[in-house]
Amino acid sequence: MDLSADIFATHRIRLLPDEGKIPWDEEAQTSSTQFRAVGKTFAGKLLAEKATTSEGITLSKRNKPMDIPRIFTISESEHRIHNPFTAEKYATLGHALRMKPDTRILDLGSGSGEMLCTWARDYGVTGTGVDISPLFTTQAKQRAEELGVSEYVHFIHNDAAGYIGEEKYDVAACVGATWIAGGVAGTIDLLAKSLKPGGIILIGEPYWRQIPATEAIAHACGVSSVADFRPLSELVAFFDQLGYDVVEMVLADQQGWDRYEAAKWMTMRRWLEENPDDEFAQEVRTELTVAPKRHVTLTREYFGWGVFALIAR
């Protein structure tokens, strides 16, 4: 990493002039960077490898079921929400959108189904969630049963990349997985194909709270380039350029980031205690060692995150 020897005042990291790196273990930093924001790489690899069986089940060329990288199925296995939103933020968003009974929602990258399930319970919506993780899809179905809404929301284990609903929806959402279509613009185009005229698109997307001063700092944040994300003002302006009115937004806060990130640490620690001889244990150990430092130094200070409601002009 080509970092300067200055003190980066905005988050008070002391950079090491002799070693040119952020002050934690280089091996851990390299590994953890690979684990964060892997969407673009993962999506490209998945699209390159996938093939469809005669039964319509998508498998990779290695004949492994569709799934996300294992670090996420371990670290987020106890999460109900796989982003910096809290239950209260989802409730705020549902209220802000003035949800009505029988509103039909498509959620691409639905995770463990918390948004659809709680909105079905609270507002009487119906919907379909699509996610590439078998674990999260199973958890979503269990959550629907738990809340008594399994007749109203359905969850499909499938690749959300390129997924188009057989029928049109009132709301089409991708809350935190815009890598499925190569970024914000591509994801909006994909969602629009499943949307009724005048319907609402929901996009969940990170933005820069602070723009990294160098590409090396952006890499330390876990992204490939500063250009991977925009500051909030530019993100909202970009929606306008795409021909959409921003009709609502709800933003995560740092406490939401804390809950999303910090909850992983306990899960990883318990997993390591239960699986000391697993071949993946060293990678989990590396991530657990660096994750708290990375979060309080970088993620918490640099990244914002929000859900934006859009209607085409």
Residue pairs with C-beta under 8 A, 6 or more apart in sequence:
1 20
1 21
1 22
1 216
1 219
1 220
2 20
2 214
2 216
3 15
3 16
3 20
3 21
3 22
3 214
3 216
3 217
4 15
4 17
4 214
5 15
5 16
5 17
6 15
7 13
7 14
7 15
8 15
8 213
8 217
10 210
10 213
10 301
11 210
11 297
11 298
11 301
11 302
13 22
13 23
13 297
14 23
15 21
15 22
15 23
16 22
16 23
21 29
22 29
22 220
22 297
24 290
24 293
24 294
25 289
25 290
27 286
28 286
28 287
28 289
28 290
29 220
29 290
29 294
31 283
31 286
31 287
31 290
32 222
32 286
32 287
32 290
32 291
32 294
33 219
33 220
33 222
35 69
35 71
35 72
35 222
35 287
36 221
36 222
36 223
36 294
36 299
37 221
37 222
37 223
37 224
37 228
38 69
39 177
39 178
39 179
40 179
40 182
40 224
40 228
42 68
42 69
42 179
43 161
43 179
43 180
43 182
46 60
46 66
46 132
46 159
46 161
47 161
49 60
49 61
49 62
50 58
50 59
50 60
50 61
50 66
50 159
51 58
51 59
51 60
51 61
52 58
52 59
53 59
57 65
58 66
58 158
58 159
59 65
59 66
60 66
65 134
66 132
66 134
66 157
66 158
66 159
67 73
67 132
67 133
67 134
67 135
68 132
68 133
70 280
71 280
71 283
71 284
71 287
72 133
73 133
73 135
73 136
74 267
74 268
74 271
74 280
74 284
75 264
75 267
75 268
75 284
75 287
76 82
76 136
76 264
76 267
77 135
77 267
77 271
78 263
78 266
78 267
79 111
79 112
79 260
79 263
79 264
79 267
80 87
80 112
80 114
80 139
80 143
81 87
81 90
81 111
81 112
81 114
81 260
82 111
82 112
82 136
82 176
82 260
83 111
83 175
83 176
83 204
83 252
83 260
83 305
84 252
84 253
84 256
84 257
84 259
84 260
84 305
85 93
85 175
85 204
85 250
85 252
85 256
85 305
85 307
86 252
86 255
86 256
86 259
87 114
87 118
89 250
89 252
89 256
90 114
90 115
90 118
90 119
91 118
91 122
92 250
93 248
93 250
93 307
94 118
94 119
94 122
94 123
96 248
96 250
96 309
97 171
97 200
97 248
97 309
99 119
99 122
99 123
99 125
100 123
100 124
101 123
101 124
101 125
102 124
102 125
102 126
103 123
103 124
103 125
103 126
103 170
103 171
104 125
104 126
104 127
104 167
104 169
104 170
104 171
105 116
105 119
105 125
105 126
105 127
105 128
105 169
105 170
105 171
105 172
105 173
106 127
106 128
106 130
106 165
106 169
106 171
106 172
106 173
106 191
106 194
107 115
107 116
107 127
107 128
107 129
107 130
107 173
107 174
107 175
108 130
108 160
108 163
108 172
108 173
108 174
108 177
108 180
108 187
108 190
108 191
109 130
109 131
109 132
109 160
109 174
109 175
109 176
109 177
109 180
110 116
110 129
110 130
110 131
110 136
110 137
110 140
110 155
111 129
111 131
111 133
111 136
111 140
111 176
112 136
112 139
112 140
112 143
113 129
113 136
113 139
113 140
113 141
113 143
113 144
113 153
113 155
114 143
115 173
115 175
116 125
116 127
116 129
116 140
116 144
116 153
116 155
117 140
117 143
117 144
117 147
117 149
117 153
118 147
119 125
119 127
120 126
120 127
120 144
120 147
120 149
120 152
120 153
121 147
121 148
121 149
124 152
125 152
125 153
126 152
126 153
127 152
127 153
127 154
127 169
127 171
128 153
128 154
128 155
128 156
128 165
128 169
129 137
129 140
129 153
129 154
129 155
129 156
130 155
130 156
130 158
130 159
130 160
130 163
131 137
131 140
131 155
131 156
131 157
131 158
131 160
132 157
132 158
132 159
132 160
133 157
134 157
137 155
137 156
137 157
140 155
141 150
141 155
144 150
144 152
144 153
144 155
159 180
160 174
160 177
160 180
161 180
161 181
162 180
162 181
162 190
163 190
163 194
164 190
164 193
164 194
165 172
165 194
168 194
168 195
168 196
168 199
169 194
169 195
169 196
169 199
170 195
170 196
170 199
170 200
171 195
171 199
171 200
171 201
171 202
172 191
172 192
172 194
172 195
172 199
172 200
172 201
172 202
173 191
173 201
173 202
173 203
173 204
174 180
174 181
174 187
174 190
174 191
174 202
174 203
174 204
175 202
175 203
175 204
175 307
176 204
176 205
176 305
177 187
177 204
178 184
178 186
178 187
178 203
178 204
178 205
180 187
180 190
181 187
181 189
181 190
184 203
184 205
184 235
184 238
184 239
185 238
185 242
187 203
188 201
188 203
188 242
188 244
188 310
191 201
191 203
192 201
192 312
195 201
198 311
198 312
199 311
200 247
200 309
200 310
200 311
201 244
201 309
201 310
201 311
201 312
202 307
202 308
202 309
202 310
203 239
203 307
203 308
203 310
204 305
204 306
204 307
204 308
205 229
205 235
205 305
205 306
205 308
206 229
206 303
206 304
206 305
207 229
207 230
207 231
207 232
207 235
207 303
207 304
207 305
207 306
208 226
208 229
208 230
208 231
208 232
208 302
208 303
208 304
209 231
209 232
209 301
209 302
209 303
209 304
210 301
210 302
211 226
211 231
212 218
212 221
212 226
212 302
215 225
215 226
217 298
218 224
218 225
218 226
218 228
220 294
220 298
221 298
221 299
221 302
221 303
222 294
222 298
222 299
223 229
229 235
229 303
230 238
232 251
232 304
232 306
235 308
236 246
236 249
236 308
239 246
239 308
239 310
240 246
243 312
243 313
244 310
244 311
244 312
244 313
245 310
245 311
245 312
245 313
246 308
246 309
246 310
247 309
247 310
247 311
248 308
248 309
249 306
249 307
249 308
249 309
250 306
250 307
251 304
251 305
251 306
252 304
252 305
252 306
254 300
256 305
257 295
257 299
257 300
257 303
257 305
258 295
258 300
261 291
261 295
261 299
261 300
262 292
262 295
264 291
265 288
265 291
265 292
268 284
268 287
268 288
268 291
269 288
271 284
272 281
272 284
272 285
272 288
275 281
278 284
